[in-house]
Amino acid sequence: MKAATTKEVEIKQNRTIFKRKGGLVLSFLLLFCMGAVQAQVNLSGKPGLIFTPNAVAVEDGQFSFGYNYNPIRYGLRRRGTNPEQILFANVTFLKRFEVNVNFLQLRSTDTHQVREALGDRQLDLRYLILKEKPKRPSLALVLTTPFTIDGAMLTHALVATKNWTIQKDLKLEVSAGYGSPYYLWRDESNLKNSSILSNFAWQKKSEDRYKNHYLQGPFGGAILHYKSVGGLMAEFDSQHINMGAYVKLWDRWTIQGALLNFDQVSFGTSFALSLLKPSKRLKLQSHERE
């Protein structure tokens, strides 16, 4: 009786493990069954190049998430002391409005250990003011919400983007913008229990705690796209000249790397999918059933 009971327990456990693994595999496959989307993003996870954003139109319902590594000499929180990693997620609503959530975390080194939980939390918004026309660039406003208390990657910029077809398989995308030297924030402590609508103040970016001048002043860049599989990038991020490249796999997964100021390497990856548009495979299966 004991042996039979033990076998029954083992069988149930194996079934549970199989169901869990099967669920994970199914979830992963469903990601690839969603519609193909554009996925090139910048350091904070917004549509863009390396550090700079762009004004490229994004389809309604697009969701992306990913990871970026920022080297020690170009860190935004502790420049010259700790490298950083950025985790992000981005979703588009109503074809023009995007919400971006990102976490900037310090990485430990042998000489500077880090003990923190989530790191800098930041909520950013992007609104496409104008869509691109044959004789007019697209225009977008990118803003970090003023509810942020302690952020090193604040973005307050207006950017325009224009695309030109050079050859059948080559497209040139050019962007230019301006980042505000001032921003609105909450002059408050994270440890203090206060309303998110309290203690708003104007701050000059060059005089804040970090003084990293991130996207402060004029910036711009260009991407040479080859089909929809990759491209070369170059930008001026208001301080340095950065160059990089990206490659896209299965129309959803993007891997990119860059050389910052001809000095240090940054890299990242992102995965994008459409929450609204079914894939060609699902459409074909639907037609076959009909």
Phi and psi in degrees as GROMACS dihedral restraints (atoms count N, CA, C in turn):
[ dihedral_restraints ]
;  ai    aj    ak    al  type     phi  dphi    fc
    3     4     5     6     1   -60.8    20    10
    4     5     6     7     1   -43.0    20    10
    6     7     8     9     1   -63.4    20    10
    7     8     9    10     1   -40.7    20    10
    9    10    11    12     1   -65.1    20    10
   10    11    12    13     1   -42.1    20    10
   12    13    14    15     1   -62.8    20    10
   13    14    15    16     1   -41.4    20    10
   15    16    17    18     1   -62.2    20    10
   16    17    18    19     1   -41.5    20    10
   18    19    20    21     1   -64.4    20    10
   19    20    21    22     1   -40.9    20    10
   21    22    23    24     1   -62.0    20    10
   22    23    24    25     1   -40.8    20    10
   24    25    26    27     1   -63.9    20    10
   25    26    27    28     1   -43.9    20    10
   27    28    29    30     1   -62.3    20    10
   28    29    30    31     1   -41.2    20    10
   30    31    32    33     1   -62.9    20    10
   31    32    33    34     1   -43.3    20    10
   33    34    35    36     1   -63.3    20    10
   34    35    36    37     1   -41.0    20    10
   36    37    38    39     1   -64.1    20    10
   37    38    39    40     1   -42.8    20    10
   39    40    41    42     1   -63.6    20    10
   40    41    42    43     1   -38.9    20    10
   42    43    44    45     1   -64.3    20    10
   43    44    45    46     1   -40.9    20    10
   45    46    47    48     1   -63.3    20    10
   46    47    48    49     1   -44.7    20    10
   48    49    50    51     1   -62.6    20    10
   49    50    51    52     1   -42.1    20    10
   51    52    53    54     1   -63.1    20    10
   52    53    54    55     1   -41.6    20    10
   54    55    56    57     1   -63.7    20    10
   55    56    57    58     1   -41.4    20    10
   57    58    59    60     1   -64.1    20    10
   58    59    60    61     1   -47.0    20    10
   60    61    62    63     1   -63.8    20    10
   61    62    63    64     1   -41.5    20    10
   63    64    65    66     1   -62.6    20    10
   64    65    66    67     1   -37.6    20    10
   66    67    68    69     1   -64.5    20    10
   67    68    69    70     1   -40.1    20    10
   69    70    71    72     1   -65.8    20    10
   70    71    72    73     1   -43.1    20    10
   72    73    74    75     1   -63.6    20    10
   73    74    75    76     1   -42.8    20    10
   75    76    77    78     1   -63.1    20    10
   76    77    78    79     1   -41.7    20    10
   78    79    80    81     1   -61.8    20    10
   79    80    81    82     1   -41.3    20    10
   81    82    83    84     1   -65.0    20    10
   82    83    84    85     1   -41.4    20    10
   84    85    86    87     1   -67.1    20    10
   85    86    87    88     1   -35.1    20    10
   87    88    89    90     1   -63.3    20    10
   88    89    90    91     1   -33.3    20    10
   90    91    92    93     1   -60.0    20    10
   91    92    93    94     1   -39.6    20    10
   93    94    95    96     1   -80.0    20    10
   94    95    96    97     1   -12.8    20    10
   96    97    98    99     1   -88.0    20    10
   97    98    99   100     1    -8.1    20    10
   99   100   101   102     1   -75.5    20    10
  100   101   102   103     1   164.0    20    10
  102   103   104   105     1   -63.4    20    10
  103   104   105   106     1   150.4    20    10
  105   106   107   108     1   -70.0    20    10
  106   107   108   109     1   144.3    20    10
  108   109   110   111     1  -143.7    20    10
  109   110   111   112     1   170.9    20    10
  111   112   113   114     1   -85.5    20    10
  112   113   114   115     1   146.0    20    10
  114   115   116   117     1  -142.9    20    10
  115   116   117   118     1    11.1    20    10
  117   118   119   120     1   -73.8    20    10
  118   119   120   121     1   120.9    20    10
  120   121   122   123     1  -132.1    20    10
  121   122   123   124     1   163.7    20    10
  123   124   125   126     1   -95.9    20    10
  124   125   126   127     1  -165.9    20    10
  126   127   128   129     1   -55.8    20    10
  127   128   129   130     1   -39.7    20    10
  129   130   131   132     1   -90.8    20    10
  130   131   132   133     1    -0.6    20    10
  132   133   134   135     1    96.0    20    10
  133   134   135   136     1     6.5    20    10
  135   136   137   138     1   -90.4    20    10
  136   137   138   139     1   157.6    20    10
  138   139   140   141     1   -53.8    20    10
  139   140   141   142     1   126.9    20    10
  141   142   143   144     1   173.3    20    10
  142   143   144   145     1  -157.2    20    10
  144   145   146   147     1  -104.7    20    10
  145   146   147   148     1  -103.3    20    10
  147   148   149   150     1  -104.4    20    10
  148   149   150   151     1   -65.5    20    10
  150   151   152   153     1  -102.6    20    10
  151   152   153   154     1   -30.8    20    10
  153   154   155   156     1   -89.9    20    10
  154   155   156   157     1   148.9    20    10
  156   157   158   159     1   -86.6    20    10
  157   158   159   160     1   169.7    20    10
  159   160   161   162     1  -131.8    20    10
  160   161   162   163     1  -176.0    20    10
  162   163   164   165     1  -117.8    20    10
  163   164   165   166     1    31.0    20    10
  165   166   167   168     1   -68.9    20    10
  166   167   168   169     1   135.7    20    10
  168   169   170   171     1   -70.3    20    10
  169   170   171   172     1   137.1    20    10
  171   172   173   174     1  -117.3    20    10
  172   173   174   175     1   140.8    20    10
  174   175   176   177     1   -66.5    20    10
  175   176   177   178     1   146.3    20    10
  177   178   179   180     1   -60.6    20    10
  178   179   180   181     1   132.9    20    10
  180   181   182   183     1    90.0    20    10
  181   182   183   184     1     1.7    20    10
  183   184   185   186     1   -72.6    20    10
  184   185   186   187     1   134.3    20    10
  186   187   188   189     1  -126.5    20    10
  187   188   189   190     1   131.2    20    10
  189   190   191   192     1  -136.5    20    10
  190   191   192   193     1   154.0    20    10
  192   193   194   195     1  -150.2    20    10
  193   194   195   196     1   158.5    20    10
  195   196   197   198     1   177.4    20    10
  196   197   198   199     1  -163.9    20    10
  198   199   200   201     1  -143.7    20    10
  199   200   201   202     1   140.1    20    10
  201   202   203   204     1  -134.5    20    10
  202   203   204   205     1   146.0    20    10
  204   205   206   207     1  -112.5    20    10
  205   206   207   208     1   130.5    20    10
  207   208   209   210     1  -117.1    20    10
  208   209   210   211     1   118.9    20    10
  210   211   212   213     1   -68.0    20    10
  211   212   213   214     1   165.0    20    10
  213   214   215   216     1   -60.9    20    10
  214   215   216   217     1   -39.1    20    10
  216   217   218   219     1   -78.7    20    10
  217   218   219   220     1    -4.8    20    10
  219   220   221   222     1  -127.2    20    10
  220   221   222   223     1    22.9    20    10
  222   223   224   225     1   -62.8    20    10
  223   224   225   226     1   149.2    20    10
  225   226   227   228     1   -93.5    20    10
  226   227   228   229     1   -25.0    20    10
  228   229   230   231     1   -97.6    20    10
  229   230   231   232     1   -48.9    20    10
  231   232   233   234     1  -131.9    20    10
  232   233   234   235     1    70.9    20    10
  234   235   236   237     1   -59.0    20    10
  235   236   237   238     1   130.2    20    10
  237   238   239   240     1    83.2    20    10
  238   239   240   241     1    -1.5    20    10
  240   241   242   243     1  -118.5    20    10
  241   242   243   244     1   -49.0    20    10
  243   244   245   246     1  -136.7    20    10
  244   245   246   247     1   138.6    20    10
  246   247   248   249     1   -73.8    20    10
  247   248   249   250     1   173.2    20    10
  249   250   251   252     1  -136.0    20    10
  250   251   252   253     1   158.9    20    10
  252   253   254   255     1  -131.6    20    10
  253   254   255   256     1   143.4    20    10
  255   256   257   258     1  -121.7    20    10
  256   257   258   259     1   124.6    20    10
  258   259   260   261     1  -105.6    20    10
  259   260   261   262     1   137.0    20    10
  261   262   263   264     1  -148.3    20    10
  262   263   264   265     1   159.9    20    10
  264   265   266   267     1  -144.6    20    10
  265   266   267   268     1   142.9    20    10
  267   268   269   270     1  -140.8    20    10
  268   269   270   271     1   134.0    20    10
  270   271   272   273     1  -135.8    20    10
  271   272   273   274     1   142.7    20    10
  273   274   275   276     1  -108.2    20    10
  274   275   276   277     1   132.3    20    10
  276   277   278   279     1  -118.2    20    10
  277   278   279   280     1   143.9    20    10
  279   280   281   282     1    54.3    20    10
  280   281   282   283     1    28.5    20    10
  282   283   284   285     1    70.2    20    10
  283   284   285   286     1   -22.1    20    10
  285   286   287   288     1  -118.5    20    10
  286   287   288   289     1   -21.6    20    10
  288   289   290   291     1  -108.9    20    10
  289   290   291   292     1   129.0    20    10
  291   292   293   294     1  -125.9    20    10
  292   293   294   295     1   145.8    20    10
  294   295   296   297     1  -120.0    20    10
  295   296   297   298     1   130.1    20    10
  297   298   299   300     1  -124.1    20    10
  298   299   300   301     1   129.9    20    10
  300   301   302   303     1  -116.8    20    10
  301   302   303   304     1   129.3    20    10
  303   304   305   306     1  -139.5    20    10
  304   305   306   307     1   152.8    20    10
  306   307   308   309     1  -124.2    20    10
  307   308   309   310     1   118.3    20    10
  309   310   311   312     1   -99.4    20    10
  310   311   312   313     1   117.9    20    10
  312   313   314   315     1  -121.1    20    10
  313   314   315   316     1   136.7    20    10
  315   316   317   318     1   -76.4    20    10
  316   317   318   319     1   146.0    20    10
  318   319   320   321     1  -109.6    20    10
  319   320   321   322     1   138.8    20    10
  321   322   323   324     1   -71.1    20    10
  322   323   324   325     1   150.0    20    10
  324   325   326   327     1  -123.2    20    10
  325   326   327   328     1   174.4    20    10
  327   328   329   330     1   -62.0    20    10
  328   329   330   331     1   -32.2    20    10
  330   331   332   333     1   -99.5    20    10
  331   332   333   334     1   -18.1    20    10
  333   334   335   336     1  -134.8    20    10
  334   335   336   337     1    91.5    20    10
  336   337   338   339     1   -76.2    20    10
  337   338   339   340     1   150.1    20    10
  339   340   341   342     1  -122.5    20    10
  340   341   342   343     1   133.7    20    10
  342   343   344   345     1  -129.2    20    10
  343   344   345   346     1   100.4    20    10
  345   346   347   348     1  -153.2    20    10
  346   347   348   349     1   163.9    20    10
  348   349   350   351     1   -88.1    20    10
  349   350   351   352     1   -98.4    20    10
  351   352   353   354     1   -84.0    20    10
  352   353   354   355     1   -20.6    20    10
  354   355   356   357     1    86.1    20    10
  355   356   357   358     1  -159.8    20    10
  357   358   359   360     1   -70.8    20    10
  358   359   360   361     1   122.4    20    10
  360   361   362   363     1  -101.5    20    10
  361   362   363   364     1   136.3    20    10
  363   364   365   366     1  -144.8    20    10
  364   365   366   367     1   138.4    20    10
  366   367   368   369     1  -117.7    20    10
  367   368   369   370     1   119.2    20    10
  369   370   371   372     1  -117.3    20    10
  370   371   372   373     1   152.2    20    10
  372   373   374   375     1  -124.3    20    10
  373   374   375   376     1   144.6    20    10
  375   376   377   378     1  -134.8    20    10
  376   377   378   379     1   127.7    20    10
  378   379   380   381     1  -124.5    20    10
  379   380   381   382     1   126.2    20    10
  381   382   383   384     1   -83.5    20    10
  382   383   384   385     1   102.4    20    10
  384   385   386   387     1   -71.3    20    10
  385   386   387   388     1   -46.2    20    10
  387   388   389   390     1  -129.4    20    10
  388   389   390   391     1   137.2    20    10
  390   391   392   393     1   -86.7    20    10
  391   392   393   394     1   152.1    20    10
  393   394   395   396     1   -68.6    20    10
  394   395   396   397     1   137.7    20    10
  396   397   398   399     1  -123.0    20    10
  397   398   399   400     1   167.4    20    10
  399   400   401   402     1   -53.4    20    10
  400   401   402   403     1   -35.1    20    10
  402   403   404   405     1  -115.4    20    10
  403   404   405   406     1    17.1    20    10
  405   406   407   408     1  -146.5    20    10
  406   407   408   409     1   136.3    20    10
  408   409   410   411     1   -77.5    20    10
  409   410   411   412     1   162.5    20    10
  411   412   413   414     1   -79.1    20    10
  412   413   414   415     1   157.8    20    10
  414   415   416   417     1  -138.1    20    10
  415   416   417   418     1   132.2    20    10
  417   418   419   420     1  -135.6    20    10
  418   419   420   421     1   147.6    20    10
  420   421   422   423     1  -109.5    20    10
  421   422   423   424     1   127.1    20    10
  423   424   425   426     1  -119.0    20    10
  424   425   426   427     1   123.3    20    10
  426   427   428   429     1  -136.9    20    10
  427   428   429   430     1   135.8    20    10
  429   430   431   432     1   -81.6    20    10
  430   431   432   433     1   133.5    20    10
  432   433   434   435     1   -62.8    20    10
  433   434   435   436     1   145.0    20    10
  435   436   437   438     1   -72.9    20    10
  436   437   438   439     1    -2.0    20    10
  438   439   440   441     1   -75.9    20    10
  439   440   441   442     1   -11.9    20    10
  441   442   443   444     1   -64.3    20    10
  442   443   444   445     1   132.9    20    10
  444   445   446   447     1   -95.2    20    10
  445   446   447   448     1   -48.8    20    10
  447   448   449   450     1  -135.4    20    10
  448   449   450   451     1    90.2    20    10
  450   451   452   453     1  -127.9    20    10
  451   452   453   454     1   138.5    20    10
  453   454   455   456     1  -104.8    20    10
  454   455   456   457     1    -5.0    20    10
  456   457   458   459     1  -120.4    20    10
  457   458   459   460     1    36.5    20    10
  459   460   461   462     1   -65.6    20    10
  460   461   462   463     1   136.7    20    10
  462   463   464   465     1  -126.2    20    10
  463   464   465   466     1   124.5    20    10
  465   466   467   468     1  -139.2    20    10
  466   467   468   469     1    90.3    20    10
  468   469   470   471     1  -143.5    20    10
  469   470   471   472     1   155.2    20    10
  471   472   473   474     1  -117.9    20    10
  472   473   474   475     1   128.7    20    10
  474   475   476   477     1  -138.4    20    10
  475   476   477   478     1   144.3    20    10
  477   478   479   480     1  -120.5    20    10
  478   479   480   481     1   147.8    20    10
  480   481   482   483     1  -138.9    20    10
  481   482   483   484     1   139.2    20    10
  483   484   485   486     1  -135.6    20    10
  484   485   486   487     1   140.2    20    10
  486   487   488   489     1  -114.1    20    10
  487   488   489   490     1   142.3    20    10
  489   490   491   492     1  -131.6    20    10
  490   491   492   493     1   136.9    20    10
  492   493   494   495     1   -88.5    20    10
  493   494   495   496     1   117.5    20    10
  495   496   497   498     1   -87.2    20    10
  496   497   498   499     1   -49.7    20    10
  498   499   500   501     1  -138.2    20    10
  499   500   501   502     1  -177.1    20    10
  501   502   503   504     1   -56.2    20    10
  502   503   504   505     1   -41.8    20    10
  504   505   506   507     1  -106.3    20    10
  505   506   507   508     1     1.6    20    10
  507   508   509   510     1  -118.4    20    10
  508   509   510   511     1   131.2    20    10
  510   511   512   513     1  -131.8    20    10
  511   512   513   514     1   133.8    20    10
  513   514   515   516     1  -104.3    20    10
  514   515   516   517     1   124.2    20    10
  516   517   518   519     1  -113.4    20    10
  517   518   519   520     1   121.2    20    10
  519   520   521   522     1  -119.0    20    10
  520   521   522   523     1   133.1    20    10
  522   523   524   525     1  -129.2    20    10
  523   524   525   526     1   147.5    20    10
  525   526   527   528     1  -147.7    20    10
  526   527   528   529     1   142.8    20    10
  528   529   530   531     1  -158.6    20    10
  529   530   531   532     1  -178.4    20    10
  531   532   533   534     1  -140.2    20    10
  532   533   534   535     1   130.6    20    10
  534   535   536   537     1  -101.2    20    10
  535   536   537   538     1   131.9    20    10
  537   538   539   540     1   -65.2    20    10
  538   539   540   541     1   137.5    20    10
  540   541   542   543     1   -78.4    20    10
  541   542   543   544     1    -5.8    20    10
  543   544   545   546     1  -125.2    20    10
  544   545   546   547     1   155.3    20    10
  546   547   548   549     1  -151.4    20    10
  547   548   549   550     1   159.8    20    10
  549   550   551   552     1  -100.2    20    10
  550   551   552   553     1   132.9    20    10
  552   553   554   555     1  -148.0    20    10
  553   554   555   556     1   176.3    20    10
  555   556   557   558     1   -98.8    20    10
  556   557   558   559     1   112.2    20    10
  558   559   560   561     1   -79.9    20    10
  559   560   561   562     1    77.8    20    10
  561   562   563   564     1  -147.6    20    10
  562   563   564   565     1   166.0    20    10
  564   565   566   567     1   -99.4    20    10
  565   566   567   568     1   143.1    20    10
  567   568   569   570     1   -64.7    20    10
  568   569   570   571     1   -24.1    20    10
  570   571   572   573     1   -83.7    20    10
  571   572   573   574     1   -10.9    20    10
  573   574   575   576     1   -94.2    20    10
  574   575   576   577     1   132.0    20    10
  576   577   578   579     1   -84.4    20    10
  577   578   579   580     1    96.3    20    10
  579   580   581   582     1  -137.3    20    10
  580   581   582   583     1   167.4    20    10
  582   583   584   585     1   -69.5    20    10
  583   584   585   586     1   144.9    20    10
  585   586   587   588     1   -71.1    20    10
  586   587   588   589     1    -7.7    20    10
  588   589   590   591     1  -104.2    20    10
  589   590   591   592     1    17.5    20    10
  591   592   593   594     1  -109.6    20    10
  592   593   594   595     1   155.9    20    10
  594   595   596   597     1    57.6    20    10
  595   596   597   598     1    44.1    20    10
  597   598   599   600     1   -73.2    20    10
  598   599   600   601     1   143.3    20    10
  600   601   602   603     1  -151.7    20    10
  601   602   603   604     1   151.6    20    10
  603   604   605   606     1   -86.1    20    10
  604   605   606   607     1   139.7    20    10
  606   607   608   609     1  -133.9    20    10
  607   608   609   610     1   136.2    20    10
  609   610   611   612     1   -83.7    20    10
  610   611   612   613     1   125.0    20    10
  612   613   614   615     1   -60.9    20    10
  613   614   615   616     1   -34.8    20    10
  615   616   617   618     1   -72.4    20    10
  616   617   618   619     1    -9.1    20    10
  618   619   620   621     1  -118.8    20    10
  619   620   621   622     1     9.1    20    10
  621   622   623   624     1   -80.5    20    10
  622   623   624   625     1  -173.5    20    10
  624   625   626   627     1   -61.6    20    10
  625   626   627   628     1   -37.7    20    10
  627   628   629   630     1   -93.1    20    10
  628   629   630   631     1   -33.1    20    10
  630   631   632   633     1    51.9    20    10
  631   632   633   634     1    40.0    20    10
  633   634   635   636     1   -91.8    20    10
  634   635   636   637     1    -8.3    20    10
  636   637   638   639     1    56.8    20    10
  637   638   639   640     1    29.6    20    10
  639   640   641   642     1   -62.5    20    10
  640   641   642   643     1   121.5    20    10
  642   643   644   645     1    47.6    20    10
  643   644   645   646     1    49.7    20    10
  645   646   647   648     1  -109.5    20    10
  646   647   648   649     1   112.8    20    10
  648   649   650   651     1    99.0    20    10
  649   650   651   652     1  -165.9    20    10
  651   652   653   654     1   -70.8    20    10
  652   653   654   655     1   143.4    20    10
  654   655   656   657     1  -147.6    20    10
  655   656   657   658     1   164.5    20    10
  657   658   659   660     1  -176.7    20    10
  658   659   660   661     1   168.8    20    10
  660   661   662   663     1  -175.7    20    10
  661   662   663   664     1   177.2    20    10
  663   664   665   666     1  -145.0    20    10
  664   665   666   667     1   147.9    20    10
  666   667   668   669     1  -126.2    20    10
  667   668   669   670     1   130.3    20    10
  669   670   671   672     1  -100.5    20    10
  670   671   672   673     1   104.1    20    10
  672   673   674   675     1   -87.4    20    10
  673   674   675   676     1   136.2    20    10
  675   676   677   678     1  -109.6    20    10
  676   677   678   679     1   112.0    20    10
  678   679   680   681     1    50.9    20    10
  679   680   681   682     1  -128.2    20    10
  681   682   683   684     1  -127.0    20    10
  682   683   684   685     1    27.2    20    10
  684   685   686   687     1  -112.0    20    10
  685   686   687   688     1   -11.4    20    10
  687   688   689   690     1   172.7    20    10
  688   689   690   691     1  -179.1    20    10
  690   691   692   693     1  -179.3    20    10
  691   692   693   694     1   171.1    20    10
  693   694   695   696     1  -112.2    20    10
  694   695   696   697     1   142.7    20    10
  696   697   698   699     1  -127.7    20    10
  697   698   699   700     1   148.5    20    10
  699   700   701   702     1  -148.1    20    10
  700   701   702   703     1   138.6    20    10
  702   703   704   705     1  -151.3    20    10
  703   704   705   706     1   158.8    20    10
  705   706   707   708     1  -115.8    20    10
  706   707   708   709     1   115.7    20    10
  708   709   710   711     1   -93.5    20    10
  709   710   711   712     1    21.4    20    10
  711   712   713   714     1    88.4    20    10
  712   713   714   715     1    -8.1    20    10
  714   715   716   717     1  -134.3    20    10
  715   716   717   718     1   -44.3    20    10
  717   718   719   720     1  -130.0    20    10
  718   719   720   721     1   162.6    20    10
  720   721   722   723     1   -99.6    20    10
  721   722   723   724     1   123.9    20    10
  723   724   725   726     1  -120.4    20    10
  724   725   726   727     1   145.9    20    10
  726   727   728   729     1  -132.6    20    10
  727   728   729   730     1   145.6    20    10
  729   730   731   732     1  -162.7    20    10
  730   731   732   733     1  -173.4    20    10
  732   733   734   735     1  -150.9    20    10
  733   734   735   736     1   156.8    20    10
  735   736   737   738     1  -139.6    20    10
  736   737   738   739     1   156.8    20    10
  738   739   740   741     1  -135.6    20    10
  739   740   741   742     1   141.4    20    10
  741   742   743   744     1  -115.8    20    10
  742   743   744   745     1   132.1    20    10
  744   745   746   747     1  -115.5    20    10
  745   746   747   748     1   133.8    20    10
  747   748   749   750     1    55.3    20    10
  748   749   750   751     1    26.8    20    10
  750   751   752   753     1    64.0    20    10
  751   752   753   754     1     8.5    20    10
  753   754   755   756     1  -133.2    20    10
  754   755   756   757     1   -36.7    20    10
  756   757   758   759     1  -100.3    20    10
  757   758   759   760     1   122.5    20    10
  759   760   761   762     1  -114.9    20    10
  760   761   762   763     1   134.8    20    10
  762   763   764   765     1  -122.6    20    10
  763   764   765   766     1   130.6    20    10
  765   766   767   768     1  -140.0    20    10
  766   767   768   769     1   156.1    20    10
  768   769   770   771     1  -143.2    20    10
  769   770   771   772     1   155.9    20    10
  771   772   773   774     1  -150.1    20    10
  772   773   774   775     1   154.5    20    10
  774   775   776   777     1  -108.6    20    10
  775   776   777   778     1   112.8    20    10
  777   778   779   780     1   -85.7    20    10
  778   779   780   781     1   120.3    20    10
  780   781   782   783     1    56.0    20    10
  781   782   783   784     1    29.7    20    10
  783   784   785   786     1    57.5    20    10
  784   785   786   787     1    33.2    20    10
  786   787   788   789     1  -130.8    20    10
  787   788   789   790     1   -62.2    20    10
  789   790   791   792     1  -127.3    20    10
  790   791   792   793     1   155.9    20    10
  792   793   794   795     1   -96.5    20    10
  793   794   795   796     1   135.3    20    10
  795   796   797   798     1  -118.9    20    10
  796   797   798   799     1   159.4    20    10
  798   799   800   801     1  -155.4    20    10
  799   800   801   802     1   164.3    20    10
  801   802   803   804     1  -170.0    20    10
  802   803   804   805     1   173.3    20    10
  804   805   806   807     1  -149.5    20    10
  805   806   807   808     1   150.2    20    10
  807   808   809   810     1  -146.7    20    10
  808   809   810   811     1   155.1    20    10
  810   811   812   813     1  -128.7    20    10
  811   812   813   814     1   130.4    20    10
  813   814   815   816     1  -127.3    20    10
  814   815   816   817     1   147.2    20    10
  816   817   818   819     1  -150.6    20    10
  817   818   819   820     1   160.6    20    10
  819   820   821   822     1   -98.1    20    10
  820   821   822   823     1   127.6    20    10
  822   823   824   825     1   -83.7    20    10
  823   824   825   826     1    -8.5    20    10
  825   826   827   828     1  -114.2    20    10
  826   827   828   829     1   -35.1    20    10
  828   829   830   831     1   -95.2    20    10
  829   830   831   832     1   121.7    20    10
  831   832   833   834     1   -72.6    20    10
  832   833   834   835     1   158.4    20    10
  834   835   836   837     1   -77.0    20    10
  835   836   837   838     1   166.9    20    10
  837   838   839   840     1   -60.8    20    10
  838   839   840   841     1   -35.0    20    10
  840   841   842   843     1   -65.1    20    10
  841   842   843   844     1   -44.3    20    10
  843   844   845   846     1   -65.5    20    10
  844   845   846   847     1   -38.8    20    10
  846   847   848   849     1   -62.5    20    10
  847   848   849   850     1   -42.5    20    10
  849   850   851   852     1   -64.1    20    10
  850   851   852   853     1   -42.9    20    10
  852   853   854   855     1   -62.8    20    10
  853   854   855   856     1   -37.4    20    10
  855   856   857   858     1   -65.4    20    10
  856   857   858   859     1   -42.2    20    10
  858   859   860   861     1   -66.3    20    10
  859   860   861   862     1   -37.5    20    10
  861   862   863   864     1   -65.2    20    10
  862   863   864   865     1   -37.0    20    10
  864   865   866   867     1   -67.9    20    10
  865   866   867   868     1   -34.1    20    10
